[in-house]
Amino acid sequence: MFGGINQLMDKGYKKSDLPKRMLNFTELADYIGLKPQTIRNKFYAGEFPIPAKRIFSKVLWDKKDVDNYLDKLNKIDC
């Protein structure tokens, strides 16, 4: 599972050089332009439309799921 990451790190890459795939509340808020508290409120009320994953005690969103959701939103005409 972690073979690819270990191979990159063996080649001199640092973990911080690798693209981040999972986003926490704050990172998701920055990514989509909402306040973290808005996401928290909607998530815990069961109203947040993008599915999250629980990894140990953390609630995280897969960046691919976020991008797919955003791509499906209707565009508005101004």
N, C-alpha and C positions, 0 to 999 in steps of 0.2 A: 504494500500500500504506500509506503513512504520511500520506496526505491528511487523514484524520479527526483524527489527532493534531495535525498542523500547524494545522488550522483551529481546534481548541480552544485551542492555544497562542497563536494570533493573537488570540483573544478574551480573553486575559489569564490563562488557566489556566496553572499551572506543571505541569511533568511530574510532580512529586510529588503533585499534586492528583488525578491520573488513577488510576482503579482498576488495581491490579496484577493481571495475568492469569497470568503465569508465575512459578513458585515454585522457589527453589533448595532444597538439602537442609535448611538451617536454617529457612527460611520454611515449608517443607512440614511439618517436625517441629512447629513452633509451631502450625500450622494444624490438624493432626490429633492432636496431643497425644502424640507420641513423641519420643524423643531423636534428634538428628541422626545420631549414630553407629549407632543401630539401623537407620535408613533406609539409610545408607551400606553397612553390612554386608549387609543383605538385597539391596540393589540390585546390588552387585558380585558377590554369590553367585548372581545371577539368580533370586532368590526374591521380589523385591518385586512385588506384584500390580498396581500402577498403572503404566501405560506412561509412560516418560519420553521427552523429546526432547533431542537434542544440538544446541545452537545454538553454533556455533563450538566453543570448548573447554568450554562449560558444559553441565551436565546439569540440565534443567529439567522441571518438571511443569506441565501446563496445569491451571489451577484447575477448569475445566469437567470434565476427566477425573477429577480427584480427587473432585469433588462427585458425579459420576455413579457412581463406584465406591462411595462412602460411602452413597449413596441405595439401592444394591442390596444392601447388607449386611442379613442377617437381624436382626430385633430380638429381644432376649432378654426373657423374662418373669422378673421378680424375685419 
